[in-house]
Amino acid sequence: MNITEQAAMALAVQLLGQRNVLKDHAITQARVLVEAELKGHPSHGLQRLPRVLKRIERGLIDPRTEGEGRWRSGVILDVDGQSGLGPVVAMAALRRLDERIGASGMALAAIRNNNHLGMLAYYVEQIAAGGRIGIAMSSSEALVHPYGGTRAMLGTNPIAIAVPTTGRPLVLDLATSTVSMGKIHYHAANGRPIPPGWARDADGLPTTDAARATKGAIAPFGGAKGYGLGIAIELLVAALAGSALAPDIRGTLDDQSICNKGDVLIAIDALAAPDLAGRLADYLDAVRASPAADPDHPVSVPGDGADRRRQASLSRGFDVEPQLWDELNALSLSASSVH
């Protein structure tokens, strides 16, 4: 069914508010979920809201904290998320970085004890909107098997990078797995098979059954290269944030455990010359204008597709599975039971 941005935001904010989430915090959490829907990534959208609500109800998320930070050094902010809402803690950390970056040229937040951030592109876009380079990384439960292996040992360990230009910033957002586990859960929830090569089941065997894949391991993207990048992010996030490593991480995909993964957010004032933003924009346009292998599919750069989908969704709405929308509305009707 087709849903407008306004309807999705209103329902999400209402559901969160009914569970004692501060109004500003509810808007922040809802915005990250709805932005994922607008950009065509439902695996990181409203599908995750029922779990967030349940985690609040069970005391696994503190709906009122923004976390607590201290400057470990001149440019590194050490953040204890205090089990807050992931986007709320992350945005509070970005505000702290913004206060510090003017003097140093860069600043980094290392976050532990925080809940799921959602789509990382959202945060680096906020940094790029201020004319700065943004980098974000997160760890997760062991969901990815090593290159040449069959057992889940690494997180999906996404990374996002945004570089400002005089036009739309370049925005790269990818998991170091072939897909996110959220996307596999989305297929499983809707009874859809997954493509060959995405995952193995609990016995280590290749599978196209999404439900079996949720109990198994996802493949690293690009073979050994994706595996190498994933394990580097695994160690980098744990080293900076002091968070758990993948086999011991819980809480991003369940409503039973305290979340103990890590996040790293970096903001850099690094445009080396006054005209550089324009040169970067010209270069991206030149890449787009380069010869396409298929004339019906022009060359694009990272972020173009998400931007097109967002613009279309803002004007025409976006599709939500009817059963999910019904579930969310039912949670609103039963909200009095959570007080």
WONOR-V30403 format. One record per residue. RES is the residue in one letter. OMEGA is omega in degrees with one decimal (999 if undefined). NEAR is the number of other C-alpha atoms within 8 Angstrom. D_FIRST is the distance of its C-alpha to the first C-alpha in whole Angstrom. Layout:
res={RES:RES}
omega={OMEGA:OMEGA}
near={NEAR:NEAR}
d_first={D_FIRST:D_FIRST}
This chain:
res={M:N:I:T:E:Q:A:A:M:A:L:A:V:Q:L:L:G:Q:R:N:V:L:K:D:H:A:I:T:Q:A:R:V:L:V:E:A:E:L:K:G:H:P:S:H:G:L:Q:R:L:P:R:V:L:K:R:I:E:R:G:L:I:D:P:R:T:E:G:E:G:R:W:R:S:G:V:I:L:D:V:D:G:Q:S:G:L:G:P:V:V:A:M:A:A:L:R:R:L:D:E:R:I:G:A:S:G:M:A:L:A:A:I:R:N:N:N:H:L:G:M:L:A:Y:Y:V:E:Q:I:A:A:G:G:R:I:G:I:A:M:S:S:S:E:A:L:V:H:P:Y:G:G:T:R:A:M:L:G:T:N:P:I:A:I:A:V:P:T:T:G:R:P:L:V:L:D:L:A:T:S:T:V:S:M:G:K:I:H:Y:H:A:A:N:G:R:P:I:P:P:G:W:A:R:D:A:D:G:L:P:T:T:D:A:A:R:A:T:K:G:A:I:A:P:F:G:G:A:K:G:Y:G:L:G:I:A:I:E:L:L:V:A:A:L:A:G:S:A:L:A:P:D:I:R:G:T:L:D:D:Q:S:I:C:N:K:G:D:V:L:I:A:I:D:A:L:A:A:P:D:L:A:G:R:L:A:D:Y:L:D:A:V:R:A:S:P:A:A:D:P:D:H:P:V:S:V:P:G:D:G:A:D:R:R:R:Q:A:S:L:S:R:G:F:D:V:E:P:Q:L:W:D:E:L:N:A:L:S:L:S:A:S:S:V:H}
omega={-175.5:-177.1:176.5:176.1:-176.5:-179.8:-179.8:179.0:-177.0:-178.5:-179.0:179.4:178.6:-179.2:179.5:179.5:178.4:178.6:172.2:173.0:177.2:-174.0:-179.8:178.7:179.4:178.9:179.6:179.4:-179.6:-177.6:-179.6:179.3:-177.7:176.0:177.1:177.5:-179.0:-176.8:175.8:178.8:-176.9:178.1:179.0:-175.6:-173.8:175.6:-176.2:-174.7:178.8:178.6:177.1:-179.6:179.5:179.5:175.3:-178.0:-177.4:177.6:179.3:174.3:171.9:-172.7:-172.9:-176.9:170.1:-175.6:-178.4:-177.1:172.4:-179.0:178.8:175.2:-178.7:-174.9:-177.9:177.8:178.2:-173.2:167.0:-175.9:177.9:179.3:177.9:172.5:-173.9:-179.1:-179.7:179.3:-178.3:-179.2:175.0:177.9:179.0:177.3:177.0:178.6:-178.3:178.5:-171.5:-166.8:-178.0:-177.3:-171.1:-176.7:174.8:175.9:-173.9:173.6:175.8:-168.4:173.6:178.3:179.7:177.7:-171.7:-178.3:-171.0:-175.2:-175.5:179.5:-177.6:-173.9:179.6:174.3:176.6:178.4:-178.1:178.3:175.9:177.6:-178.0:173.2:179.0:176.0:177.1:177.4:175.9:171.9:-178.9:171.8:175.0:-176.3:-172.2:176.6:176.7:172.8:-177.3:-178.7:179.8:-176.0:178.2:-178.9:-177.4:168.7:172.9:166.6:-178.5:174.4:175.5:179.6:173.4:178.3:-178.1:173.5:175.6:173.1:175.8:179.5:168.3:-179.5:176.1:178.7:-178.5:169.8:177.4:168.6:178.0:174.5:172.8:174.1:175.7:179.4:176.7:175.7:178.3:177.2:-178.5:-178.1:-177.8:174.6:-176.5:176.0:174.9:179.9:174.6:177.0:179.9:-168.1:171.6:178.9:-176.1:177.6:179.5:-177.5:177.0:-178.4:169.6:178.3:-174.9:-179.7:177.5:-179.5:179.6:179.2:-174.5:-174.8:177.1:176.8:171.0:178.1:174.3:176.0:-174.6:-178.0:177.7:176.8:-179.8:178.1:-179.0:-178.1:174.9:177.3:177.8:-178.0:-178.3:-179.2:-179.7:-178.9:-177.8:-173.1:-175.6:-178.3:-179.1:171.4:-167.3:-176.6:-178.6:-177.2:175.0:164.9:177.2:-177.4:-179.2:176.2:-176.7:-167.9:169.6:-178.7:-174.9:175.3:-179.2:176.5:174.8:177.0:-177.2:174.5:-173.9:169.8:-168.1:176.8:-168.9:-178.7:-176.4:-176.6:-172.0:-179.5:177.3:178.4:177.9:178.8:178.7:179.4:179.9:177.0:177.3:176.2:179.4:-176.8:-178.9:-174.5:-179.8:175.5:176.7:-177.0:179.0:-179.5:-179.0:177.6:175.6:175.8:-177.6:-179.4:-179.0:-177.7:179.5:179.6:178.1:-179.8:179.8:180.0:178.7:-179.2:178.9:-178.1:-173.4:-174.3:179.1:-176.4:173.0:177.3:-176.7:-178.2:177.0:179.9:177.1:178.9:-179.4:178.6:176.5:177.1:176.7:-178.6:-178.0:-171.9:-178.0:-178.5:-177.8:-177.5:999}
near={6:7:10:11:12:6:8:10:12:8:11:11:12:9:12:11:11:10:13:8:11:9:8:6:12:13:10:10:12:11:9:13:15:13:11:14:13:15:12:9:9:11:11:14:15:11:10:10:10:9:9:10:11:9:12:12:9:9:7:13:13:11:12:9:11:11:12:8:9:7:9:8:6:6:12:11:15:12:13:11:16:11:14:17:17:13:12:12:14:10:9:10:12:11:8:8:13:8:7:11:14:9:5:9:9:12:14:12:14:15:13:14:14:17:15:9:9:10:9:13:12:9:11:16:12:8:14:14:8:6:9:14:15:17:12:14:14:13:16:15:16:13:15:15:15:13:9:5:6:10:10:12:11:17:13:16:15:13:14:15:14:16:11:14:14:9:7:7:11:12:13:11:10:7:11:15:15:11:11:9:10:8:11:14:12:11:12:12:7:6:7:9:9:10:6:8:7:12:13:15:14:10:6:10:8:9:13:11:10:15:9:10:16:11:8:15:17:16:15:16:11:8:9:8:8:12:15:8:9:16:9:8:12:14:9:8:17:12:8:8:13:9:12:10:12:15:8:8:13:13:14:9:5:8:11:8:8:9:14:13:19:18:13:14:12:11:14:11:11:7:8:5:5:6:6:10:11:10:9:10:12:8:8:9:8:8:10:10:8:7:6:8:5:6:6:4:7:10:10:8:9:8:9:8:8:9:9:9:11:12:9:9:13:10:6:7:12:11:7:9:7:7:6:10:9:8:8:10:9:8:9:11:7:8:11:7:5:7:5}
d_first={0:4:7:10:13:15:12:12:16:17:15:17:20:20:20:22:25:25:26:29:28:29:27:28:27:24:23:24:23:19:20:20:17:15:17:17:13:14:16:14:16:13:16:18:15:13:14:18:18:18:21:22:22:24:27:28:28:30:32:31:30:32:30:33:35:34:37:40:42:45:47:48:50:50:46:45:43:43:40:39:36:37:34:32:28:28:27:29:32:31:31:34:36:35:37:40:40:40:43:45:44:46:49:49:46:44:43:41:39:39:37:37:36:33:29:26:26:23:23:26:26:25:28:30:29:30:33:33:32:36:37:38:37:35:35:33:33:32:33:31:32:34:31:33:36:39:39:41:40:38:38:35:38:36:33:30:32:30:31:30:32:32:35:35:36:37:33:30:31:31:29:29:27:27:28:31:30:28:25:24:24:20:19:21:19:16:17:19:16:14:17:17:21:22:25:28:30:28:29:32:32:34:37:36:35:33:30:26:25:23:24:27:27:26:29:31:31:30:32:33:32:35:37:40:39:36:37:40:38:36:39:41:38:38:42:41:39:41:44:43:41:43:40:39:39:36:38:38:35:33:30:27:25:27:27:31:33:34:32:35:34:35:34:36:35:38:38:41:43:44:44:47:48:47:46:44:40:41:42:40:37:39:39:36:36:38:36:33:36:38:38:35:35:32:33:29:28:30:31:29:30:28:26:25:22:20:22:20:17:17:18:16:13:15:15:12:10:8:5:5:6:6:9:10:8:11:13:14:14:16:18:19:20:22:23:27:28:28:31}
